[in-house]
Amino acid sequence: MTEQPAHPGEVRMIDVYDKSVRVVPASSLPIQQQFVLLDKDGVRTTDAKLATQYLPITLVRILRLDEKGELVPADRAVQMRIMEYGADERLLRSTTMVKD
């Protein structure tokens, strides 16, 4: 385990549909939402005890999509894609959730 570094401070969250921006103090988020954690082999992990690298997340883009893949408001979405970026807007992780 490597000691957790300090986060740059804030995570900007952008709703791509309405372009609203929310700035959240990183310290108010769980560690897995502050950093992408990598183990000794460079493989993503959710276990901070196994982490040897901490890549800070500084930007999150949230896309809500309808069945055609078009951007829609949250109440019409059947899919949500969360894209997390680090320094220089480098994509670190992308998660897609689908409504049942």
C-alpha positions in Angstrom: 0.0 0.0 0.0 1.2 3.5 -0.9 0.2 6.5 1.2 -2.7 8.3 -0.3 -1.6 11.6 -1.8 -3.5 14.9 -1.4 -6.2 15.5 -4.0 -5.9 18.8 -5.9 -9.0 19.9 -4.0 -12.2 19.9 -6.1 -14.2 17.8 -8.6 -16.2 19.6 -11.2 -19.3 17.7 -12.2 -20.9 18.6 -15.5 -24.4 17.5 -16.6 -23.8 17.4 -20.4 -27.6 17.7 -21.2 -28.2 21.0 -19.4 -24.6 22.1 -19.1 -25.0 22.7 -15.3 -21.8 22.6 -13.3 -21.4 21.6 -9.7 -18.1 22.0 -7.9 -17.7 19.5 -5.0 -14.8 19.5 -2.5 -13.0 16.2 -3.0 -12.8 15.7 0.8 -16.6 15.3 0.8 -16.4 12.3 -1.5 -15.5 8.7 -0.8 -11.9 7.8 -1.9 -13.2 5.8 -4.9 -14.8 9.0 -6.2 -11.7 11.1 -5.5 -9.2 8.8 -7.2 -8.9 5.9 -9.6 -6.9 3.4 -7.6 -4.3 1.1 -9.3 -2.6 -1.9 -7.8 1.1 -2.8 -8.2 0.4 -4.3 -11.7 -1.4 -1.1 -12.8 -4.8 -2.8 -12.6 -7.8 -0.8 -11.3 -8.8 -1.8 -7.8 -11.5 -0.5 -5.3 -9.4 -1.7 -2.4 -7.3 1.2 -1.0 -5.1 -1.3 0.8 -3.9 -2.7 -2.5 -3.4 0.7 -4.2 0.0 1.8 -5.2 -1.1 4.6 -7.5 -3.8 7.2 -6.9 -5.0 9.1 -10.0 -7.0 12.1 -8.9 -10.4 12.7 -10.5 -10.9 16.4 -11.2 -13.7 16.4 -13.7 -16.9 14.2 -14.1 -19.1 14.4 -17.2 -22.6 12.9 -16.8 -24.6 11.9 -19.9 -28.2 10.7 -19.6 -29.4 9.0 -22.8 -32.7 7.8 -24.2 -33.1 4.5 -26.1 -31.8 6.2 -29.3 -28.7 7.4 -27.6 -29.8 11.0 -27.6 -29.1 13.3 -24.6 -32.2 13.8 -22.5 -33.2 15.1 -19.1 -32.8 12.7 -16.1 -36.5 11.7 -16.0 -36.5 10.4 -19.6 -33.1 8.6 -19.5 -32.8 4.9 -19.9 -29.0 5.0 -19.6 -26.5 7.1 -17.7 -22.9 7.3 -18.6 -20.4 8.7 -16.1 -17.0 9.7 -17.5 -14.3 10.6 -15.0 -11.2 12.6 -16.0 -7.9 13.5 -14.4 -5.2 16.0 -15.2 -5.4 17.5 -18.7 -8.9 15.9 -19.1 -7.4 12.5 -19.5 -10.2 9.9 -19.3 -9.5 7.7 -16.3 -12.8 5.7 -16.0 -16.1 5.4 -17.7 -19.2 3.7 -16.2 -22.5 3.0 -17.9 -25.7 2.3 -16.0 -28.8 1.0 -17.7 -32.4 1.2 -16.3 -34.2 -2.1 -15.8 
